[in-house]
């Protein structure tokens, strides 16, 4: 991992501020996707039958909340 970390630092040092800002938007989206994927996987391991709503139940619940 240290090799990847060093390579990444070298790459970042070579980028202009504009390129770095563009890369950040892409990287941030990937990080959010990874976070969401981990949360989905964790919920799949912990959910039991009956813990979730059907589509109709979810719509009914949402209509009650509004």
N, CA, C and O atoms as a GROMACS GRO file, in nm:
protein
  264
    1UNK      N    1   0.081  -0.120   0.000
    1UNK     CA    2   0.000   0.000   0.000
    1UNK      C    3   0.085   0.126   0.000
    1UNK      O    4   0.046   0.228  -0.056
    2UNK      N    5   0.199   0.118   0.063
    2UNK     CA    6   0.287   0.236   0.069
    2UNK      C    7   0.330   0.279  -0.071
    2UNK      O    8   0.344   0.398  -0.098
    3UNK      N    9   0.351   0.182  -0.159
    3UNK     CA   10   0.389   0.213  -0.296
    3UNK      C   11   0.278   0.293  -0.365
    3UNK      O   12   0.307   0.392  -0.433
    4UNK      N   13   0.153   0.251  -0.348
    4UNK     CA   14   0.040   0.323  -0.408
    4UNK      C   15   0.026   0.462  -0.349
    4UNK      O   16  -0.002   0.558  -0.420
    5UNK      N   17   0.047   0.472  -0.220
    5UNK     CA   18   0.037   0.602  -0.154
    5UNK      C   19   0.142   0.698  -0.209
    5UNK      O   20   0.112   0.815  -0.236
    6UNK      N   21   0.265   0.650  -0.226
    6UNK     CA   22   0.372   0.734  -0.280
    6UNK      C   23   0.344   0.775  -0.424
    6UNK      O   24   0.365   0.890  -0.461
    7UNK      N   25   0.296   0.681  -0.504
    7UNK     CA   26   0.262   0.713  -0.643
    7UNK      C   27   0.151   0.817  -0.651
    7UNK      O   28   0.155   0.908  -0.734
    8UNK      N   29   0.052   0.802  -0.565
    8UNK     CA   30  -0.059   0.896  -0.564
    8UNK      C   31  -0.013   1.036  -0.526
    8UNK      O   32  -0.056   1.135  -0.585
    9UNK      N   33   0.075   1.045  -0.426
    9UNK     CA   34   0.129   1.175  -0.388
    9UNK      C   35   0.208   1.239  -0.501
    9UNK      O   36   0.199   1.360  -0.524
   10UNK      N   37   0.286   1.159  -0.572
   10UNK     CA   38   0.362   1.212  -0.685
   10UNK      C   39   0.268   1.263  -0.794
   10UNK      O   40   0.292   1.368  -0.854
   11UNK      N   41   0.162   1.188  -0.821
   11UNK     CA   42   0.065   1.229  -0.923
   11UNK      C   43  -0.005   1.358  -0.883
   11UNK      O   44  -0.021   1.448  -0.965
   12UNK      N   45  -0.046   1.368  -0.758
   12UNK     CA   46  -0.115   1.487  -0.710
   12UNK      C   47  -0.024   1.609  -0.720
   12UNK      O   48  -0.069   1.718  -0.758
   13UNK      N   49   0.103   1.592  -0.687
   13UNK     CA   50   0.197   1.704  -0.694
   13UNK      C   51   0.215   1.756  -0.836
   13UNK      O   52   0.251   1.872  -0.854
   14UNK      N   53   0.191   1.672  -0.936
   14UNK     CA   54   0.208   1.712  -1.075
   14UNK      C   55   0.084   1.779  -1.135
   14UNK      O   56   0.092   1.836  -1.243
   15UNK      N   57  -0.028   1.773  -1.067
   15UNK     CA   58  -0.152   1.828  -1.120
   15UNK      C   59  -0.162   1.978  -1.092
   15UNK      O   60  -0.115   2.027  -0.990
   16UNK      N   61  -0.224   2.048  -1.186
   16UNK     CA   62  -0.251   2.190  -1.162
   16UNK      C   63  -0.372   2.201  -1.068
   16UNK      O   64  -0.441   2.102  -1.043
   17UNK      N   65  -0.395   2.319  -1.017
   17UNK     CA   66  -0.508   2.339  -0.926
   17UNK      C   67  -0.641   2.307  -0.995
   17UNK      O   68  -0.731   2.250  -0.934
   18UNK      N   69  -0.652   2.345  -1.121
   18UNK     CA   70  -0.776   2.319  -1.196
   18UNK      C   71  -0.796   2.169  -1.216
   18UNK      O   72  -0.907   2.118  -1.199
   19UNK      N   73  -0.688   2.098  -1.252
   19UNK     CA   74  -0.698   1.954  -1.269
   19UNK      C   75  -0.729   1.885  -1.137
   19UNK      O   76  -0.804   1.787  -1.133
   20UNK      N   77  -0.672   1.936  -1.032
   20UNK     CA   78  -0.696   1.879  -0.899
   20UNK      C   79  -0.842   1.897  -0.858
   20UNK      O   80  -0.901   1.806  -0.799
   21UNK      N   81  -0.900   2.012  -0.888
   21UNK     CA   82  -1.042   2.035  -0.857
   21UNK      C   83  -1.130   1.940  -0.937
   21UNK      O   84  -1.228   1.887  -0.885
   22UNK      N   85  -1.097   1.920  -1.064
   22UNK     CA   86  -1.173   1.826  -1.147
   22UNK      C   87  -1.163   1.683  -1.093
   22UNK      O   88  -1.262   1.610  -1.087
   23UNK      N   89  -1.043   1.645  -1.054
   23UNK     CA   90  -1.022   1.510  -0.999
   23UNK      C   91  -1.099   1.492  -0.868
   23UNK      O   92  -1.151   1.384  -0.840
   24UNK      N   93  -1.106   1.599  -0.789
   24UNK     CA   94  -1.174   1.587  -0.661
   24UNK      C   95  -1.322   1.555  -0.680
   24UNK      O   96  -1.378   1.475  -0.605
   25UNK      N   97  -1.385   1.616  -0.780
   25UNK     CA   98  -1.527   1.588  -0.802
   25UNK      C   99  -1.548   1.442  -0.840
   25UNK      O  100  -1.645   1.380  -0.795
   26UNK      N  101  -1.460   1.388  -0.920
   26UNK     CA  102  -1.470   1.247  -0.959
   26UNK      C  103  -1.442   1.157  -0.839
   26UNK      O  104  -1.515   1.062  -0.813
   27UNK      N  105  -1.337   1.188  -0.766
   27UNK     CA  106  -1.299   1.106  -0.651
   27UNK      C  107  -1.405   1.111  -0.541
   27UNK      O  108  -1.433   1.010  -0.478
   28UNK      N  109  -1.463   1.227  -0.518
   28UNK     CA  110  -1.567   1.239  -0.416
   28UNK      C  111  -1.686   1.152  -0.452
   28UNK      O  112  -1.742   1.084  -0.365
   29UNK      N  113  -1.727   1.152  -0.579
   29UNK     CA  114  -1.838   1.068  -0.621
   29UNK      C  115  -1.806   0.920  -0.600
   29UNK      O  116  -1.892   0.844  -0.555
   30UNK      N  117  -1.684   0.880  -0.631
   30UNK     CA  118  -1.645   0.740  -0.610
   30UNK      C  119  -1.646   0.704  -0.461
   30UNK      O  120  -1.686   0.594  -0.424
   31UNK      N  121  -1.601   0.795  -0.378
   31UNK     CA  122  -1.603   0.770  -0.233
   31UNK      C  123  -1.745   0.755  -0.181
   31UNK      O  124  -1.773   0.667  -0.100
   32UNK      N  125  -1.836   0.841  -0.229
   32UNK     CA  126  -1.976   0.830  -0.187
   32UNK      C  127  -2.036   0.698  -0.234
   32UNK      O  128  -2.114   0.635  -0.162
   33UNK      N  129  -2.002   0.657  -0.357
   33UNK     CA  130  -2.052   0.530  -0.408
   33UNK      C  131  -2.001   0.413  -0.325
   33UNK      O  132  -2.076   0.320  -0.295
   34UNK      N  133  -1.874   0.418  -0.287
   34UNK     CA  134  -1.816   0.312  -0.204
   34UNK      C  135  -1.883   0.308  -0.068
   34UNK      O  136  -1.914   0.201  -0.016
   35UNK      N  137  -1.906   0.425  -0.009
   35UNK     CA  138  -1.974   0.433   0.120
   35UNK      C  139  -2.114   0.372   0.112
   35UNK      O  140  -2.155   0.297   0.200
   36UNK      N  141  -2.186   0.404   0.005
   36UNK     CA  142  -2.321   0.352  -0.014
   36UNK      C  143  -2.318   0.201  -0.036
   36UNK      O  144  -2.401   0.129   0.018
   37UNK      N  145  -2.222   0.154  -0.114
   37UNK     CA  146  -2.211   0.011  -0.139
   37UNK      C  147  -2.183  -0.065  -0.010
   37UNK      O  148  -2.241  -0.171   0.014
   38UNK      N  149  -2.096  -0.012   0.073
   38UNK     CA  150  -2.068  -0.077   0.202
   38UNK      C  151  -2.192  -0.078   0.291
   38UNK      O  152  -2.218  -0.178   0.359
   39UNK      N  153  -2.267   0.029   0.292
   39UNK     CA  154  -2.389   0.035   0.372
   39UNK      C  155  -2.492  -0.066   0.322
   39UNK      O  156  -2.559  -0.131   0.402
   40UNK      N  157  -2.505  -0.079   0.191
   40UNK     CA  158  -2.599  -0.176   0.134
   40UNK      C  159  -2.557  -0.317   0.171
   40UNK      O  160  -2.641  -0.399   0.209
   41UNK      N  161  -2.428  -0.347   0.160
   41UNK     CA  162  -2.381  -0.481   0.195
   41UNK      C  163  -2.403  -0.510   0.343
   41UNK      O  164  -2.441  -0.621   0.379
   42UNK      N  165  -2.380  -0.412   0.428
   42UNK     CA  166  -2.401  -0.432   0.571
   42UNK      C  167  -2.549  -0.455   0.602
   42UNK      O  168  -2.583  -0.538   0.686
   43UNK      N  169  -2.635  -0.382   0.533
   43UNK     CA  170  -2.778  -0.400   0.558
   43UNK      C  171  -2.826  -0.536   0.508
   43UNK      O  172  -2.915  -0.595   0.568
   44UNK      N  173  -2.768  -0.586   0.401
   44UNK     CA  174  -2.805  -0.717   0.351
   44UNK      C  175  -2.769  -0.826   0.452
   44UNK      O  176  -2.839  -0.926   0.463
   45UNK      N  177  -2.661  -0.806   0.525
   45UNK     CA  178  -2.620  -0.904   0.625
   45UNK      C  179  -2.706  -0.896   0.751
   45UNK      O  180  -2.725  -0.997   0.819
   46UNK      N  181  -2.758  -0.779   0.782
   46UNK     CA  182  -2.826  -0.762   0.910
   46UNK      C  183  -2.978  -0.765   0.900
   46UNK      O  184  -3.045  -0.785   1.001
   47UNK      N  185  -3.035  -0.746   0.781
   47UNK     CA  186  -3.180  -0.744   0.768
   47UNK      C  187  -3.239  -0.885   0.778
   47UNK      O  188  -3.180  -0.983   0.733
   48UNK      N  189  -3.355  -0.889   0.836
   48UNK     CA  190  -3.428  -1.014   0.848
   48UNK      C  191  -3.562  -0.998   0.775
   48UNK      O  192  -3.605  -0.885   0.750
   49UNK      N  193  -3.626  -1.109   0.740
   49UNK     CA  194  -3.758  -1.096   0.676
   49UNK      C  195  -3.853  -1.014   0.763
   49UNK      O  196  -3.862  -1.035   0.884
   50UNK      N  197  -3.922  -0.921   0.701
   50UNK     CA  198  -4.014  -0.834   0.774
   50UNK      C  199  -3.954  -0.702   0.817
   50UNK      O  200  -4.026  -0.614   0.865
   51UNK      N  201  -3.822  -0.686   0.801
   51UNK     CA  202  -3.756  -0.561   0.841
   51UNK      C  203  -3.774  -0.450   0.738
   51UNK      O  204  -3.751  -0.334   0.769
   52UNK      N  205  -3.814  -0.485   0.617
   52UNK     CA  206  -3.827  -0.385   0.512
   52UNK      C  207  -3.970  -0.374   0.465
   52UNK      O  208  -4.052  -0.463   0.487
   53UNK      N  209  -3.999  -0.262   0.399
   53UNK     CA  210  -4.132  -0.240   0.342
   53UNK      C  211  -4.138  -0.294   0.200
   53UNK      O  212  -4.038  -0.299   0.130
   54UNK      N  213  -4.257  -0.333   0.159
   54UNK     CA  214  -4.280  -0.355   0.017
   54UNK      C  215  -4.294  -0.217  -0.046
   54UNK      O  216  -4.299  -0.117   0.024
   55UNK      N  217  -4.299  -0.212  -0.177
   55UNK     CA  218  -4.312  -0.083  -0.246
   55UNK      C  219  -4.440  -0.013  -0.202
   55UNK      O  220  -4.441   0.107  -0.176
   56UNK      N  221  -4.548  -0.089  -0.195
   56UNK     CA  222  -4.678  -0.031  -0.158
   56UNK      C  223  -4.676   0.020  -0.014
   56UNK      O  224  -4.729   0.127   0.015
   57UNK      N  225  -4.615  -0.057   0.076
   57UNK     CA  226  -4.605  -0.014   0.216
   57UNK      C  227  -4.521   0.114   0.228
   57UNK      O  228  -4.554   0.203   0.305
   58UNK      N  229  -4.412   0.120   0.152
   58UNK     CA  230  -4.327   0.239   0.157
   58UNK      C  231  -4.401   0.362   0.107
   58UNK      O  232  -4.390   0.470   0.166
   59UNK      N  233  -4.477   0.348  -0.002
   59UNK     CA  234  -4.554   0.461  -0.054
   59UNK      C  235  -4.659   0.505   0.047
   59UNK      O  236  -4.681   0.624   0.066
   60UNK      N  237  -4.724   0.410   0.110
   60UNK     CA  238  -4.826   0.443   0.209
   60UNK      C  239  -4.760   0.515   0.329
   60UNK      O  240  -4.814   0.614   0.378
   61UNK      N  241  -4.646   0.467   0.373
   61UNK     CA  242  -4.576   0.530   0.483
   61UNK      C  243  -4.533   0.672   0.449
   61UNK      O  244  -4.548   0.764   0.530
   62UNK      N  245  -4.480   0.690   0.327
   62UNK     CA  246  -4.440   0.824   0.284
   62UNK      C  247  -4.557   0.920   0.276
   62UNK      O  248  -4.544   1.038   0.311
   63UNK      N  249  -4.672   0.871   0.230
   63UNK     CA  250  -4.789   0.959   0.221
   63UNK      C  251  -4.836   1.001   0.361
   63UNK      O  252  -4.889   1.111   0.377
   64UNK      N  253  -4.819   0.916   0.460
   64UNK     CA  254  -4.857   0.951   0.597
   64UNK      C  255  -4.763   1.055   0.657
   64UNK      O  256  -4.804   1.135   0.741
   65UNK      N  257  -4.638   1.054   0.614
   65UNK     CA  258  -4.538   1.146   0.668
   65UNK      C  259  -4.552   1.287   0.609
   65UNK      O  260  -4.504   1.383   0.670
   66UNK      N  261  -4.614   1.302   0.495
   66UNK     CA  262  -4.622   1.432   0.430
   66UNK      C  263  -4.741   1.510   0.477
   66UNK      O  264  -4.763   1.623   0.432
   0.00000   0.00000   0.00000
